[in-house]
Amino acid sequence: MGAFYDIKTVWEYSQLTDQAKNSKPYRNTNKLNPKYPLGKRRYSDRYFKPRIDLLENVEDINLETWYNHYDKPPIEIYYTDRYMLGTFYSDNTFKFNPSAGCYGQGDNGVISSVLPGWIVARSNYGGLVFVHRQTKISVPVYQGMRIRLCDGSPTEPFELHANTLDRKKTKAYRAVHDEMFKVATAMLSAMGEEAIFNEMKQMVHGQVAPFMNYRHSELSEAYDSNDPAGAVMWLALRYNIKDCRSQYVYTSSISRTMNSFKPKVLVRNVKDNFYNEVYKEAIGRGESLLKSYVYRYGDKLPTAEWGQKIFVNGVEHKRIV
């Protein structure tokens, strides 16, 4: 059972007004901004607050009957008093905080409980992602984004401009080292997992530390022609793939460490890290290796490794992380 088990999912704005009818606001509550429990009353750090002060003729509105007003007020939700997480509107929409740069783990838990979906922090996708419970569509969350509760779709269309590698342009960079990786795969397969384990363990206990700050090209060139297998093992330690440096220091059993270090898996992980470093250096020199495409609601969410920007009506908006 989750930490916020007592919070009910809000599919319609009326659920909050009904809850307000059946529960009293917390004591010492401001008349124009009463606080109501979002779940069980004893958990006073999670609450919702109708913005009665935004209604017309507020001086005539009674604290106990504001929910009968023809113009229903926006309802804000909070977890602790740090800042407002988001706002429910009477048209059954929800708006994320327009000034929030980052939600904490508890914030995400409250939002995931109160909304009909899940908020997930995904750094590889550029920040927070909202996944609706029914549609299962992933949407990048940006400051001030407003979604429909029924399906999680944004009320305003957005465009996410994502960069990706141009495979044709990067082919020349891969061709320089592809032969090394092919030979290394064959050599490591012939060595076997136990020999790889022992060799890399010796590297860790030996002189691997001075090589950690080497550029990828300096490190690989030292082994490129004479020892491709050694180059891959050094690079695996340099990139600390699957936390291998600490595993080889503290683990003596190959069964606990090498199950995920099959030769082909090891080489593939090294290649991915190695070439990404090559591409980043080339891009840093001003070479054009990227192409851009546009993601819209409903498309498969792209990764953010090579940069993303979100635009709404031509204006860039910041992601919430």
N, C-alpha and C positions, 0 to 999 in steps of 0.2 A: 504494500500500500504506500503510495507516494506521500511526500511531506505536505502536499496541499490537497489531500483527499477530500477535505470538507468543502472545497470550492466547486460549485456546480457550473457546468458549461452553459454559456449564454448564447443561445441561438437567435433570440429576439430581445429587443430593448425592453419590452414589457415585463420580462422576467425580473429585471432589476427594480422596476417600479412596483411590481407585485411584492417583491421581497421587502421593499421599503414600507409598504402598507402593513406588512405583518411583523415588522420589528421596529423598535424604537431606535432613534439615532443614539450614538454614544453620548454620555454625559458631558457637560461643558462644551457642547457643540455650537459653533457659530450658526445663528439662525439662517443666514444666507448660504452657508456651506456646511450643511450637516454631514456627519460621517456615519455610514452604515456598515455593518459587518459584511464582508464578502463571502464568508463561510460561517463557521461557528463563532459565536460572539466572543468567546474567550481569546480568540486570536485577533487581537485588536491592531496588529501591525499590518494586516491586509484588509483594506476597506475600499468602499466606493463613495464618491462624493458628487451629488448633483449640483451643477453650477446654477443654483437658483438666482444668484446675483446677475446672471445674464438675461433673465426674463424681464419683460416689461411690467411696470407697476409692481415691483417686487415688495414694496412696503405693504401691499394688500394681500400678499400670499402667506398663508399660514404654514408653519413648519411641518405640520402633520398632513397637509392636503396639497402640497406642491405638485404631486403626481397627477392630480386631476386637472391641472392647468392645460388649456388647449394647445399651448406652445411648449412642448416638453423640453426640459433643459438637457444640455449635454451632460453625460455622467462620466466622471473621471475615476480611474482605478489607481490604487496606490499599494505599494509594498514597502513598509516603513515610511518615514516622512522625507526620504532623500529627494525624490522627484516623482512627478506623475508619469505612469507607464503608458497610458493611452486613454482614449475617450470613446465611449459608446454614444451613438446618435439615434434619434427616434426613427430614422429611416432604415434601422437595422444594419448599420455600418459601424466599423471600428477604425479609429485613427491612431497610429503610433505617434509617440511623443515627437513633435517636430524639432525639438532641440536636443534630444538624447543622442549622445555619441556612442554610448556603450550600455548594454544591459548586463547586470550581473547574473550569476547562476540562479539565485532566488527569484530575480525579476522574470527570467525566462520560465521558471517553474510556475509562477503565478499566471503569466500570460498564457502558457500552454494549458493551464487548467481552466481558465475562464473563456478562452476562445475555442471554437470547434476545430482545433487543429494543434499543431506542435510548432514551437519556435526552437530552432536548432542552430547553434553557433558552428558555422562551417568556414574555417579560414581558407580552405581550398576553393570555396565559392565566393570569397570576398567579404563575408560577414554573416549576419543572421539570415536564416531562410525560414519562411513560413510554409508548412505543408498542411493543406486542408484535410480534415478527417475523411470526407466523402470523395472529393475529386482526386485527392492524392497529388495535386499539382503543386510543384515547388515554386515559391515566389521570393525573390530577393527583397529583403526589408530595408527600406530607406527612410530617412527622417520625414515624418509627416505623411507617410503612405496611408491611404484610407482604403479598406477592403470591405466587401460585402460578406456578411456573416453566413449567408446561404451557401456560397461556393468558394470564398476566399479570393475572388477576382478583384482587382483594383478598380476603384471608381473612376480613375483617370488613367488612360493608357500610358504606358511608359515604354521606353526603349533602353535596353542595356547593350551598350557597345562594348564588345569583348574582343581582345586581341588573341590571336592564335598563331602558331608557327606556320610559315609557308613551307610545306614539305619539299617543294621543288627547289627553293632557295637554300634550304639547309642540307640538301643531299650532298653537296660538295664538301661540307664540313664533316659529315659522317663518313664519307669515303676515305678520308685520311687515316682513320683509326679502325674502321670496320674489320680489317684483316687481323689486327691485333686481338680484337675480341673473339673472332672466330677461332684463332689458334688457341687463345686462352681457354675457351670453352672445352676444346678437345684435350688440352693438357690437364685441366682441373678434373675433367671426367675420368681421365686415366689415373690421376692421383688418388681419387676416392675421398670421401668425406672426412674420414679419420685423419688422413695425412694433411688435408686442408686445415682441419681444426688445429692440429699440432703446430703446423707452420705459422698460422696466424697468431696462435697463442705465444709462440716464441717472438714474433714481431712485436707484440704488445709488451712483453716483458723485456724486450731488447731496446731497439733504438727508434721505435715508431714515433715517439713524441716530437723529435725535431722536424719531422716531415709534415706535421699537422698544418703548418702555416705556408707550405709550399703551394704555388699555383699549380693547377691541375696539369698544365702542359709540362712544367719542370719535372713533376713527379712521374708522369707517364713516359716522358722521353727517356728517362733513366732506365726504363725497362722495356720500352717498345720493341726493340729489335732482338734483344738478348733473352728476355724473360717475360713474355706476355702474361703468364699465370701470376708471376710475382707482381706485375703492375696492377692486375685486377685485385689481388689481395691487399696491396698497399692502399689502393683507392677505396676499397671497401672499408678499411679502417679509417681512412681520411674522412669519408662521408659518414662514418659511424652508422652504417646500415643496420637497422634493427638493433641498435644499441650494442653492436658487436664488441666495441672496445672494452666496455665494462663487463660484458659477458665472458670474454676470454680472460679477463683478470680474475673474476670471482667464481667462474664455473669450471669445475674439473671434469664434469661428465659430458661426453659428446652427445649423449641422447637428449640432454636438456637444451643444448645449444645448436646443434647442427641440423636438426630436423627441418628448419626453415632455410638452410644454407646449401641446398642442392646446387651443384655447379652451374646449371643453366639459370636458376633463380638468382644466384649470386652475381653472375655476369650481367643479367638483365637489369638488376637494380643498379649496378655500377654504371652501366651504359647510360641509363636514364639520367643519373646525377651528373655524369661526366659530360654528356652532350649538352645538357641544360646550362652547365657552366661555360662551355664553349660558346653557346649561342649568346649568353648574357654578355660575355666579353666582346663578341662581335657587335652586338647591339650598342654596347657602351662606346665602341669606336665609331658609331654612326652608320653602321651597315643596316640595310633594311631587310629584316628576316621575318617580319610580322605582317599579317593581314587582319583586317577587322571585319566583323560581321555583327548583325543586330539580332538580339534575342528579344522576343515579346512574350507576353503572358501565354502560357500553354506550351511553349517550346521547351525542349530539354535544357536544363540550366547548365551553362558553360562554366568551366573552371576559371579562376581568376589569376592564374600563375603569371600571365603575361599582361595583366592590366585590364581593368573594367571601368566604365563610367555609366551612370544612370541619368537619363534625361526624361523630364516630364514637360511637355509643351515647349521643348527646346531649351529648358533650363536644367542645368546639372544639379542633382541632389546627392547628398552624402549618404553612404550606407551606414546602418547601425551595426556595430560589431558586438 
